[in-house]
Amino acid sequence: GRPRTTASAWEGAEDEDDDVRREREVERADGRPEDFVTVQRLCKEYPARGNAPAHKAVRGLSFGVHEGEIFALLGVNGAGKTTTLSILSGEFPMTQGRALLNGFDIAQDLRAARQGLGYCPQFDALLDLMSVEEHLYMYCRLR
């Protein structure tokens, strides 16, 4: 069969929008210093289980968000939106890539990165990896 097309297959395409091309250039240059959120080549792969093969939930996602900017992460079911937000909140580790929140790398200093983050999940508002005390502390600090 024909291989599936991924977003990276479109890079450099003749009909690529100018704004998309500019964003690719920014991503290659390690983002913009004024971005509050910087995500570069983020990947999340869940390992194979039993007869099920490994699953790539997020494949090379890159974007930047300025402080105070309203940002929407859109996609079909299974596109990796929830997984991406779970990585940014520290609930799941990333497989590859880099993510900065307010200049702090979430892989290196998650506690500092979380200081300026507010996140309201669609469901499962309690995180399995946190104690009751940690949940209370986190929700009391939300603005």
C-alpha positions as CSV (number, residue, x, y, z in Angstrom):
1,G,0.0,0.0,0.0
2,R,0.8,3.7,-0.2
3,P,2.6,5.2,2.8
4,R,0.7,7.7,4.9
5,T,1.6,11.3,4.5
6,T,2.9,13.1,7.6
7,A,3.1,16.8,8.2
8,S,6.8,16.8,7.6
9,A,6.2,15.5,4.1
10,W,4.7,18.9,3.2
11,E,7.8,20.9,4.2
12,G,9.0,22.9,1.3
13,A,5.9,22.2,-0.8
14,E,5.2,24.7,-3.5
15,D,1.8,25.5,-2.1
16,E,3.0,25.9,1.5
17,D,1.6,29.2,3.0
18,D,4.1,31.9,3.7
19,D,3.2,32.0,7.4
20,V,3.8,28.2,7.7
21,R,7.2,28.7,6.0
22,R,8.1,31.5,8.4
23,E,7.1,29.3,11.4
24,R,9.3,26.5,10.2
25,E,12.3,29.0,10.0
26,V,11.6,30.2,13.6
27,E,11.4,26.6,14.8
28,R,14.8,25.8,13.1
29,A,16.3,28.9,14.9
30,D,15.2,27.5,18.4
31,G,12.0,29.5,18.7
32,R,11.4,33.1,19.6
33,P,12.7,34.5,22.9
34,E,9.4,36.3,23.5
35,D,7.4,33.0,23.4
36,F,6.0,31.9,26.8
37,V,5.5,28.4,25.4
38,T,8.0,26.9,23.0
39,V,7.5,23.4,21.7
40,Q,10.1,22.0,19.4
41,R,9.9,18.6,17.5
42,L,7.9,17.1,20.3
43,C,7.3,13.3,20.1
44,K,5.6,10.8,22.2
45,E,5.7,7.1,21.4
46,Y,3.9,4.5,23.6
47,P,5.8,1.2,23.6
48,A,4.4,-2.0,22.1
49,R,2.1,-4.0,24.5
50,G,1.3,-7.6,23.9
51,N,0.3,-7.9,20.3
52,A,-0.2,-4.2,19.8
53,P,2.6,-2.4,18.1
54,A,4.2,0.8,19.4
55,H,2.0,3.9,18.9
56,K,3.2,7.3,17.9
57,A,0.8,9.7,19.6
58,V,2.7,12.9,18.8
59,R,5.1,13.2,15.8
60,G,7.5,16.2,15.6
61,L,5.1,18.9,16.8
62,S,6.5,22.4,17.0
63,F,4.8,25.7,17.9
64,G,5.3,28.8,20.0
65,V,2.8,30.9,22.1
66,H,3.3,34.5,23.3
67,E,2.4,35.4,26.8
68,G,-1.3,36.4,26.9
69,E,-2.0,35.0,23.5
70,I,-5.0,32.8,23.0
71,F,-4.0,29.5,21.4
72,A,-6.1,26.6,20.1
73,L,-4.7,23.1,19.6
74,L,-7.1,21.6,17.1
75,G,-7.2,18.1,15.5
76,V,-9.3,15.0,15.0
77,N,-9.7,12.4,17.7
78,G,-6.4,10.6,18.3
79,A,-4.3,13.5,16.8
80,G,-2.3,13.9,20.1
81,K,-3.9,17.0,21.6
82,T,-4.5,15.6,25.0
83,T,-1.1,13.8,25.0
84,T,0.6,17.1,24.1
85,L,-1.1,18.9,27.0
86,S,-0.3,16.0,29.4
87,I,3.4,16.3,28.4
88,L,3.4,20.1,28.9
89,S,1.8,19.7,32.3
90,G,4.3,17.1,33.4
91,E,1.8,14.2,33.6
92,F,3.6,12.3,30.8
93,P,7.3,12.3,29.8
94,M,8.1,13.2,26.2
95,T,9.9,10.6,24.0
96,Q,11.8,13.3,22.1
97,G,11.9,17.0,21.6
98,R,12.0,20.1,23.7
99,A,9.4,22.1,25.6
100,L,9.9,25.4,27.4
101,L,7.4,27.2,29.6
102,N,8.4,30.7,30.5
103,G,12.0,29.9,29.5
104,F,12.2,26.8,31.7
105,D,12.8,23.4,30.1
106,I,10.1,21.0,31.4
107,A,12.5,18.0,31.2
108,Q,15.1,19.9,33.4
109,D,13.0,22.0,35.8
110,L,9.3,21.1,35.7
111,R,8.6,22.8,39.0
112,A,9.8,26.2,37.8
113,A,8.1,25.7,34.4
114,R,4.8,25.0,36.1
115,Q,4.9,28.3,38.0
116,G,3.2,30.2,35.2
117,L,1.0,27.4,33.9
118,G,-2.7,27.1,34.3
119,Y,-4.4,24.0,32.9
120,C,-8.0,22.8,33.0
121,P,-8.3,19.3,31.6
122,Q,-11.5,18.1,29.9
123,F,-11.8,15.2,32.4
124,D,-9.7,13.4,35.0
125,A,-8.9,16.6,36.8
126,L,-7.0,14.6,39.5
127,L,-3.6,13.3,38.4
128,D,-2.6,9.8,39.5
129,L,1.0,10.8,40.1
130,M,0.1,13.5,42.7
131,S,-0.8,13.2,46.3
132,V,-3.9,14.9,47.8
133,E,-1.6,17.6,49.3
134,E,0.0,18.2,45.9
135,H,-3.4,18.6,44.3
136,L,-4.6,21.1,46.8
137,Y,-1.3,23.1,46.5
138,M,-1.6,23.1,42.7
139,Y,-5.2,24.1,42.5
140,C,-4.8,26.8,45.3
141,R,-2.0,28.3,43.3
142,L,-4.0,28.6,40.0
143,R,-5.0,32.1,39.1
